[in-house]
Amino acid sequence: MPEFDFSQWSDDSLEARFMSGSTLAQAQYKPPTWAVPGVIPEGLVIFSGPPKVGKSFFMAGLATACAAGGTALNGIPVDQRPVLYLSLEDSFRRLQGRYVGVHGEIPDDLDSVVHAASDEVPSAIKHWLSKHYAQAPMVILDTLGKAMSAKRSGESDYARDYRVTGELKSIIDLVPGGTLIAVHHTRKMESEDFLESVSGTNGIAGAADTIIVLRRSRNESVGTVAITGRDVEEVEFNVTFDGSRWLLTGEDLTQAQRAAELANAKAGLGERKSQVLDFVSALSGPMKVADISDILGFQCRRYLNELAKDEKIANFSRGMYGPRTFPTLSVSTVQSPVPNVRAMSDVQDIPDIEESGGLQCPACSEPVESLTDVACAECMKDEVVS
């Protein structure tokens, strides 16, 4: 028997909190829900960005879109839900103008608050949630700083940040499908890791379920949204600000993600190489070097080789270059960018030798004379295959 009496540690009131491995293995849970699919999940979301970058316009757009139902960011379908917007750095006059500017009208299910002391914010949120908890509601707190209470005696900055943010998380965690977005500022110092750009201590980011950072250079209309979190994949996509509304750069979130990837890939490139990258990234399938050079009006082989080597575009090993990812296209209906240029789906679906009556050139589908030839004589002469 041990010398220490471990029975004094026993507390039967805590027993219900323990779950065995077998019970957890058999438990079934619903996947996380989304207020804005691909962008805003349920739980506590910290939405951060530098001052005057357009965070409040972004929030006004989300608030009106979700309260009315329809489309957010001009490209993402959203379900209707009640929304509470605590815009604590605004007046009702300014808020009215912003709502109308981003949506055209103010939805009935959008409630607004423009004044609350820091110690009143949690109570105001709880009161409103008590009336809408069954409707997967959304709460927007703009800004988190307005809810930051003073540090308690002996409390560190980290402990205060974690306590305040953790209280907000504990509130929204009780609401099925509920989302609480806390708008916050980024640090003045730039950081390669967008997560480190969130102002304050790590207690803020540590308590949140999801972190979103909005970035935009001054006098530029295009910005980038970066997302990471416990239940979401890390992703970046581009958005465009038209003076009152934030819109996806492209028709949907997939195109906006490609726009962000292309912008990252173009960083530090010269004018001509950027032009080649823009052109190839927009293709629906691979294209011959000669065709690309003809269309752009200058010799592109060196730029294409360098871009492929840097994994910014794809080289299909036949003197054919294209984007690294392709849109979902039908094999039978792929349209080539220029006449007589085969799309990648056609190249991949080369008929069986016996069924087709012989070998075909992978670049142009003309007959190949010999098993030892990798392409037809014309393509070999033009060096469009390697």
Sequence and secondary structure as in RCSB ss.txt:
>XXXX:A:sequence
MPEFDFSQWSDDSLEARFMSGSTLAQAQYKPPTWAVPGVIPEGLVIFSGPPKVGKSFFMAGLATACAAGGTALNG
IPVDQRPVLYLSLEDSFRRLQGRYVGVHGEIPDDLDSVVHAASDEVPSAIKHWLSKHYAQAPMVILDTLGKAMSA
KRSGESDYARDYRVTGELKSIIDLVPGGTLIAVHHTRKMESEDFLESVSGTNGIAGAADTIIVLRRSRNESVGTV
AITGRDVEEVEFNVTFDGSRWLLTGEDLTQAQRAAELANAKAGLGERKSQVLDFVSALSGPMKVADISDILGFQC
RRYLNELAKDEKIANFSRGMYGPRTFPTLSVSTVQSPVPNVRAMSDVQDIPDIEESGGLQCPACSEPVESLTDVA
CAECMKDEVVS
>XXXX:A:secstr
  SS GGGG  GGGGGG   HHHHHH       EEETTTEESEEEEEEE TTSSHHHHHHHHHHHHHH EEETTT
EEE    EEEEETTS HHHHHHHHHHHHSS  TTEEEE    TTTHHHHHHHHHHHHGGG  EEEEE GGGG   
  TT  HHHHHHHHHHHHHHHHTTSTT EEEEEEEB SS  SSGGGGBSS HHHHHH SEEEEEE  TT SEEEE
EEEESSS  EEEEEEE SS EEESSSSHHHHHHHHHHHHHHTT  HHHHHHHHHHHT SS EEHHHHHHHHTS  
HHHHHHHHHTTSSEE SSSEEE SS     TTT   SSTT   HHHHHT   HHHHTS B TTT  B S TT SS
 HHHHHHT   
